Amino acid sequence: MITGFFGLLCCCGTHDPSTTGRVDVVFWHAMGGPLGDVLEDSLIADFNSTHPDIRVVPVNMGNYRALSQKIMASVMAGSPPAMAQAYETWTSQLVRGGVVVPLDSLMQADPLYSGDDWDGFFRVFRENNTYNGRIYSFPFNKSVPLIYYNVDLYDQLGLVPAETWAEQRLLLKALCLDVNGDGDLLDEGDRWGTAFGPSVWTFECLLAQAGGSLLDDEETRAAFNGPAGIEALGFLTDLLYVDRTAYLSSGYDHQRDFLDGGLGQVQGSVTSLAFMEQEMERRRESGLPSFTIGVAALPGHRERRVYISGTNVVLFRNQDPRVVDAGWEFIRWFTSPEQQARWSAGSGYLPARRASLDDPLMVRKFSAYPGLLSVVQQVETALHEPQAMAWYDGREFLSEALEIVLYGRMSAEEALNRAAALADAEIRLEAER
């Protein structure tokens, strides 16, 4: 039975406190396709079967924008779900509104949970889920970037993944192929080094590798427009317009071009590995050209750092303490080393706990994909995005700046300074609220 070790005197109830028996815990998420299958049909189904007094009820909101809108609307209406995925900026808003449970209170009151459990999470996840000294969320679907590369092509050309920016530029040049020597990689059979879109995540990682940061230490003003930001964006524009080893793409076009053999490598998320392998297997079965996919950690510069991506999970206050207790029971179970290994092996997301790396499921996966362990270990020195609510808009301003620069319509310094001024204005407005 549920232990009932924590109760809250709060509104936002979604469960009738007069009822007895099984407790339903509604969980709003945005995991679709195979990822949703792993979450709902495997993990949540197993939890429900082993916890007969609790039923976690997953509700897929389709995408993160819809999820955000639904969460905020439900809070305004006083009827949020029991749990939900949430980005850091959403959580800051929910914390300010006083509608989410401080999970450290549950951790301290739970006789089955100890400080060693929390210390077992990777540092960046502990920091990422702590707001003003209190723990308000737990890591859910977290990822790091990586390089996908054509192993067969690398072996043919005698190449290995780059360790530094300088090596990366040389590597991309070596990967290019101009069949007729006309100076343009536009003919059939030509091959580019890589391709990418105007991605904030790509810029963030380069910024960190150049020694920069998105905001200052107090999160009171933008810092991405400093020398490190200009250098990071300059690296991308050099690939496009100086080396001419890369081109701009949109959506997932660059991944498709990579699988077609038109690119030597692409940067992506660790969660794309299963899709990439499934697509390559489909090509083999169809008799289409195929190759072995390799994975490698991102090259570094002054530092070897990346930003994590993905959401956390929050637990909403509820008039019925049993709903809160049941929600915490699921969070504790889901973030145990064993279940995190299952989640990572099945979905491709990072395990939140270091101990999960030694689980047989993860060991087999690392053995199957040489280089994957080093990709995952990027989390040891990883950074997380700002938690300030103003960063929600600040990130959009930065995204617009990257697109303007990468399409050659403005200098990096001018565009980043413009985005920083807009972000600073949002930060000042938030401080005045």
N, C-alpha and C positions, 0 to 999 in steps of 0.2 A: 504494500500500500504506500501511497505518497506520505512522506514523513511530516509535512506541514511545518517545516522549520522556519518559515518566514511568512509574515502577513503584512499587507499594506492597506492603510486607510486612504483610499484614493477613488476618484471617479474612473471613467473610462472602462467600466465593466462590460464584459461580453459574455459572461457566464452567470447563470442564476445561482446565487449562493445557497439557495434552499435545496438544490438538488443533491443527490448522493450518487455513489457509484463512479463509473468511468468519467474522467475529465477530458474534454476535447480541447486541444490546443491548436488554434488556427494559425498557420504559418504562411505568410505571403512571401513569394519569391519570384524570380525572373529567370529561372533555369529551364530552358526549353530543349527539345530534341533529345539526343543521347545523354546530355548532362542532366536533364530533368529526369530521365529514366533512372540514372544511377542514384539520384537523390531520392526520388519517390518510390520506385519499385524495388530498390535494393536497401538503402540505408533506413529510410523512414519506415518501410514495411517491416524490416527486421526489428527496429525499435518498438513498433507497435505490437509485434508478436511476442516480444519478451517483456513488455510492460502492459499487462492486461488492464490495469487501472488507468492508463493514459492512451489517448488516441491523438497523435499529431495529424492534423488535417492540412495537407499542403494545397495551396491555391496559387497557380501560376498566373502572374499578371501580364505575361507576354514580353515585356521589355522594361528596362530601368526607368524610362520616362513615365510610363504608365504606373509603375510601382510607386515612384515618388509622388505622383499626383494623388494616387489612391491613399497613400499613407497620410499625407497632409490633410486631405479631405476628411478622412476618418477621424483624425485627431480633432479637427475643428468640430466634427459632429459628436465627439465624445464616445466613439465606438471603434477604436483601433483593433487590429487583430491581437492575438497573444504575442506573436513574434513576427519579425520581418527582417529581410535583408536591408542594409542601409549603408550608403557611402558616408564618409567621415563628415562632410558638410551637412548632410541630412541629420546625422546624429547630434551634431552641435546644436542644431535648431530644436531637436526633440529634447535634448538635455535642458536647454534654456526654457523650454515650455514645461518642464517638470513632468513629462508623461512617460519616461522610460525608467526602469528599475536600475539603480546602481548595483551592478552585479557583484561588486566586491562585498556588499552586505550579505549576499547569498553565499558567496565563497567562504566568508568568515563564520557564518552560522551553520554551514554544512559540515557535519562530522566526517564525511567521506572525502572532503576536499582539503588540501593543505597548501602551504606556500610553495612546496616543491612542485605541485601540479602547475601552478602559474609560472614558476621559474622555468619549467620545461618547455614553454612556448619560446619561439625565436624572439630575440630582443625587439626587432622591428614591430612584431605583432603586439607585444606588451605595450610598447610606446604608442602604437597606432590606435589602441583601444582605451587609452587612458586620457581623461579629460579633466584638467584642473585637479589632478591628483586622485581622481576617482575612476574606477573601471566601469564603463557603461556599455561596452559591447565586447563580443568575442569574434575572432577571425572566422570567416566563412569560406568564401571562394576567392582565394588569393593566388596571384600568379606573378611570374617574373618574365622578362623578355629573353630571347635567345636568337641565335643564328641557325637557320636551317640551310644546309648546303648539299650540293650534289657530290656525294662521295666518289662515284665513278669518275666524274670529271676531275675532281681534285687529284685522284690517284693518277689519272692519265697525264695531268699537267705537272705532277710532282708538287702539289700545293698542300698546305696545312692551314687550319683556321688562324686568323690573325690574333695577336695578343695586344696590339696597340693601334691607335688611329693611323699612325704612319704605315704600319704593316697592312692595315686594311685598305688604304688607298692603293698600295702596290698590288695587293691581292686582287682587288676589283679590276685593275687594269689587265692583269694576267688572265682574268676570267673572260674578258671581252673577246668577241670574235667577229671580225669584219670580213665576210666571205669574199667580196669582190674588191676590197681595199678602197672603196670610194669615200671613206671617212665618215659615213653615216651608218648606224646600226639599225637600218630600216628594211633591209632585204630579207627574203626568206633564207633561213639558215644562220642569220646573224645572231649573236648572243650578247646580252648586256651583263655587266657584273652584278647589278642588283636594281631594285626599284623600291620606292616607298611613297607614302602619302604625307600630307602635312599633319603628322601625328604629334600631339602634345607629349605622349609617352616617350616617343623617340627622342624629342628635344630634351625632356627632363633627364633622361639617362645620360645624354651627352653633356648636359649642364653639370650634373653631379660629377662626371668623369673629368670635367675641366676645373673642378673645385668650386663650383658655384652652388647657389640655392635658389629656390623659388621665391621665398619670402625671407625677411630678416629673422633673427633668432626669436624675437618677441612677436612675430607675425603681425607687425604693425605697418609694414610697407613692402612693396615688391622689391625683389633683388635679382630677378631673372634678366634684367636689362643691363647688368654689369658686364665687365670684360669677359667673364666666363660664358655668359649667355651669347654675346656677340661671336665669340670663338666657336661655340657649339653650333650656332646657326650657320656660321661661315663654313664649317666642315661639311654640312649638307649641301650648301650652294656650290662649294668647290666640286663635289662629286657630280653635281648636275651640269655646271657650266664651265668648269675649268678642266677637270679630268674627263668629263662626259662619259662616265662609266655607269651612270644611273639615270633613270627617268622617273617622273612623277606619275603615280597611279592613284586610283580611287578605290575605296572599298577593299575587297579582297582580290582585286585583279592581279596584283603582284604575286600572290600565292598561286593563282591559277597559271600565270606565266612561268613561274618557277617549276611547277609540276609538268608543264609542257616542254621544259628544257630550254626556254628562252632566257633564263637567268641562272647565274651560277650560285646565287645565294639570296635569301631574304631574311629580314628580321621579323619576328612575330612573337606570339605568346606561347608559353609552354603548354597551354591548354589546347593549342591547335595540332599537337603532335598526332593524336588519335585520328583526327580528320585527314591530315596529310597522308598518314600511312594507309588509311582506308581507301583514299582516292588513288594512291599509287597501286594498291592491290587490285582495285577495279581495272586500272589500266593494264596491268599484267594479264589479268583474266580475259581482257578484251583484245589482247594482242597488240596493244598500243605501246609506243616507246616508253620505257620506264627506267628507273635508276634507284640506287640505294640512297635513302635520306639520312644525312648526318646532323647532329646537333652540337652546338658549342656555345659557351658563355660569350657575352658581348666583349669585344676588345675594350681596353681601357686607355686612359690618357694620363693625366696627373694622378688620378685615382681610378680604382677598379670598382665602381659602384653602379647600382641600378635603383630604380624606383619600383616598388611593388604596385600592383594594380588589383582591383576587385573590391568586393564589399565585405562588411561584417554583419553580425546578427545582433539585433536588439530585442529586449523583452519589455513589453509595455506594462505599465501599472494596471491593476485590475482589482475590482471590488472583492473578488473571490480569491483568497490567498492560495487556494488549491491550483488555480490556473497558473499563477506565478511559479509555484513549486514545481508543477508539472513541466512548464517551459524550461525552468532551470535544469530539471532532470534530463531533458533532451539535450540541451546545450552541453552539459557536462559529459553526457554519453557521446555525443557527436564529436567532441573535441578531445576525446581520449586518444592515446597513441594508436591503438588498434583500429579504431574507426577512421581516424585521419589517414592511416595507411590505406584503408579500403577506399576512402573518398579520393585520395590522390591517385591511386593505381587505376581507379575506374574512370575518373573525370579528367585527370591531367593537372588539376589544381595542386598547389603546394600543400604538403602536410604542414599543419600549424605547429606541430611538436617535433623537436629534434629526435626524440626517441623513435618516431615513426620511420626514420631513415634506415633503421636496423631491422624493421619488420620484414619477414620473408617476401611479402608481396612487393615491397619497394626494392629489395635486393634483386629480385628476379627482373623487375623492370629496368633497373640500372644496368644489369647484365645484358639485357636485350638491346639497350640503346647506349652504346659507349658515348661518353660525353654528357649524358643526362645528369649524373651526380654533380658534376661541376656546374651545370646550369642551375640546379636546385640550390646548391651551396652559395649561389649569389645572394641568397636571402640573409646570410650571416652578416653582411655589411650593407644591406639594402636600406633605403630610405622610404618614408611614406609621404604622401601629399599633405599639405596643410589641412588642419581641421577647421579653421575659421570659416564661418558661414559665407563670408565675402569671397572666399576662393571659388565658390560655385560659379560666380560671374567672372571672377578673375581668370579662371581657366578658359572661359569662352573668349575673353579678350586676347589671351595668349594664343589660342587656336587661330583666331582671325589674323593675328600678326604673322604667324608662321606661314599661313597660306599666302598672304600678301608678298612676303619675302621670297618664298620658294617659287612663286610664279613670276618673279622678277619685277614686281611693281613698286618696290620700296626697299631701301637699304635695311639691313638687320638692325643697326643702331636706331634708326628713325622709327621703325615699326615696333621694336621692343620698348622703346621709351614711351611711345604712344599707349601701348597696352599697359605698361606699368603705371602711367598716370591714371588711367581708367580704373585699374585694380586698386590703387591707393585711395581713390575717391570712394570706392565701395567699402574698403576697410574702415575709412573715417565714418561713413554712414552707419556701419554696424556698431562702431564704438559709441556712437551718439544715441543708439536705440536703448 
